């Protein structure tokens, strides 16, 4: 099962206790459910990771770890999924979020790329509202889809295993 493959890459609780960066969360980070692979924690981890990945803020991984502790989700999966927005993908993702935000604000959308959109970082004061709104919309949609897909796949996999056992 894929669960056994993933378990090999996850850190053990003993090594987690020694990590300095995780000590900012205190003893809450040592809850076993946050590091084990089960249906609830994995699906929540995917939802939190996808939610944080689309937010245009620094510290997405720290936010994902904090939300994972708060909602009893799998920490490694949530943190890894924040890497969806990496140096290669963040430009198209945030541009798409900006366009969605502009569509909601203006009611129209313009797919023409002008100098204003190319020089996006220097004009952040003018575009932060549609960018933030579009990012929140993408975060909600992405986390909902990730949660539903993982729950559905997990159920399908369990049914498949049980049908093989019956035979």
C-alpha positions as CSV (number, residue, x, y, z in Angstrom):
1,X,0.0,0.0,0.0
2,X,1.1,3.6,-0.6
3,X,0.7,4.2,3.1
4,X,3.7,2.0,3.8
5,X,5.8,3.8,1.2
6,X,4.9,7.2,2.7
7,X,5.7,6.0,6.2
8,X,9.3,5.4,5.3
9,X,9.7,9.1,4.4
10,X,8.0,10.5,7.5
11,X,10.1,11.4,10.5
12,X,9.8,9.3,13.7
13,X,8.5,11.0,16.8
14,X,11.9,10.7,18.5
15,X,13.5,12.8,15.8
16,X,10.6,15.3,15.9
17,X,11.3,15.9,19.6
18,X,14.8,17.1,18.7
19,X,13.9,19.5,16.0
20,X,14.5,23.1,17.1
21,X,12.1,24.7,14.7
22,X,9.1,22.6,15.9
23,X,9.8,23.6,19.6
24,X,8.0,26.9,18.9
25,X,4.7,24.9,18.9
26,X,5.5,23.3,22.3
27,X,4.3,19.8,23.3
28,X,1.2,20.1,21.0
29,X,3.4,19.1,18.1
30,X,4.2,15.7,19.7
31,X,0.6,14.4,19.4
32,X,0.9,11.0,17.6
33,X,-2.2,11.6,15.4
34,X,-0.4,14.6,13.8
35,X,2.3,12.2,12.4
36,X,0.4,9.0,11.7
37,X,-1.4,8.2,8.4
38,X,-5.1,7.8,8.8
39,X,-8.1,8.9,6.8
40,X,-9.0,11.9,8.9
41,X,-5.5,13.4,9.5
42,X,-4.4,12.8,5.9
43,X,-7.5,14.4,4.3
44,X,-7.2,17.3,6.7
45,X,-3.5,17.7,5.9
46,X,-4.2,17.8,2.2
47,X,-6.9,20.4,2.8
48,X,-4.7,22.6,5.0
49,X,-1.7,22.3,2.7
50,X,-3.7,23.2,-0.4
51,X,-5.3,26.1,1.5
52,X,-2.0,27.6,2.6
53,X,-0.3,27.0,-0.7
54,X,-2.5,29.5,-2.5
55,X,-2.1,32.3,0.0
56,X,0.3,35.0,-1.1
57,X,2.0,35.3,2.3
58,X,5.4,34.5,3.6
59,X,5.6,31.6,6.1
60,X,3.1,29.3,4.4
61,X,4.8,26.2,6.0
62,X,4.6,27.6,9.5
63,X,0.9,28.5,9.0
64,X,0.3,25.0,7.7
65,X,2.0,23.5,10.7
66,X,0.0,25.7,13.1
67,X,-3.3,24.9,11.4
68,X,-2.4,21.2,11.4
69,X,-2.0,21.3,15.1
70,X,-5.2,23.2,15.6
71,X,-7.3,20.9,13.4
72,X,-5.5,17.6,14.2
73,X,-4.2,17.1,10.6
74,X,-1.1,15.4,9.4
75,X,1.8,17.9,9.7
76,X,4.2,16.5,7.1
77,X,1.6,16.3,4.4
78,X,0.3,19.8,5.1
79,X,3.8,21.3,5.0
80,X,4.8,19.4,1.9
81,X,1.7,20.5,0.0
82,X,2.5,24.2,0.6
83,X,5.3,23.6,-1.9
84,X,2.7,23.7,-4.7
85,X,3.6,27.3,-5.0
86,X,7.3,27.2,-5.6
87,X,9.5,29.6,-7.6
88,X,8.4,28.0,-10.9
89,X,4.6,27.9,-10.2
90,X,3.9,30.9,-8.0
91,X,3.8,33.4,-10.9
92,X,1.1,31.7,-12.9
93,X,-0.9,30.8,-9.8
94,X,-0.8,34.3,-8.3
95,X,-1.5,35.8,-11.7
96,X,-4.6,33.6,-12.1
97,X,-5.6,34.5,-8.5
98,X,-5.2,38.2,-9.4
99,X,-7.4,37.7,-12.5
100,X,-10.1,36.0,-10.4
101,X,-10.0,38.7,-7.8
102,X,-10.3,41.4,-10.5
103,X,-13.2,39.5,-12.1
104,X,-15.0,39.6,-8.7
105,X,-14.2,43.2,-8.1
106,X,-14.9,44.6,-11.6
107,X,-17.3,42.0,-12.9
108,X,-15.2,41.7,-16.0
109,X,-11.9,40.0,-16.8
110,X,-9.3,41.0,-19.3
111,X,-6.9,38.3,-20.5
112,X,-4.6,40.7,-22.2
113,X,-1.2,40.9,-20.5
114,X,-0.1,44.5,-20.3
115,X,2.8,46.3,-18.8
116,X,0.8,46.7,-15.6
117,X,0.6,42.9,-15.1
118,X,4.2,42.3,-16.0
119,X,5.5,44.8,-13.5
120,X,3.3,43.2,-10.8
121,X,5.7,43.5,-7.8
122,X,6.3,47.2,-8.2
123,X,2.5,47.8,-8.4
124,X,1.6,45.7,-5.4
125,X,-0.2,48.6,-3.7
126,X,-2.7,48.8,-6.5
127,X,-3.3,45.0,-6.9
128,X,-3.2,43.6,-3.4
129,X,-7.0,43.6,-3.0
130,X,-7.9,41.5,-6.0
131,X,-4.8,39.3,-5.5
132,X,-5.8,38.6,-1.9
133,X,-9.4,38.0,-2.8
134,X,-8.5,35.7,-5.7
135,X,-6.0,33.8,-3.5
136,X,-8.6,33.2,-0.8
137,X,-11.1,32.0,-3.4
138,X,-8.5,29.6,-4.9
139,X,-7.5,28.5,-1.4
140,X,-11.0,27.6,-0.5
141,X,-11.7,25.8,-3.8
142,X,-8.4,24.0,-3.7
143,X,-8.7,22.8,-0.1
144,X,-12.2,21.6,-0.7
145,X,-11.3,19.7,-3.8
146,X,-8.2,18.2,-2.1
147,X,-10.3,17.1,0.9
148,X,-13.0,15.5,-1.2
149,X,-10.5,13.7,-3.5
150,X,-8.5,12.2,-0.7
151,X,-11.7,11.1,1.2
152,X,-13.1,9.6,-1.9
153,X,-9.9,7.8,-2.9
154,X,-9.4,6.5,0.6
155,X,-12.9,5.1,0.6
156,X,-12.4,3.5,-2.9
157,X,-9.1,2.0,-1.8
158,X,-10.6,0.5,1.4
159,X,-13.6,-1.0,-0.5
160,X,-11.2,-2.5,-3.1
161,X,-9.1,-4.1,-0.3
162,X,-12.2,-5.5,1.4
163,X,-13.5,-6.9,-1.8
164,X,-10.2,-8.7,-2.4
165,X,-10.3,-10.1,1.1
166,X,-13.8,-11.5,0.5
167,X,-12.6,-13.3,-2.6
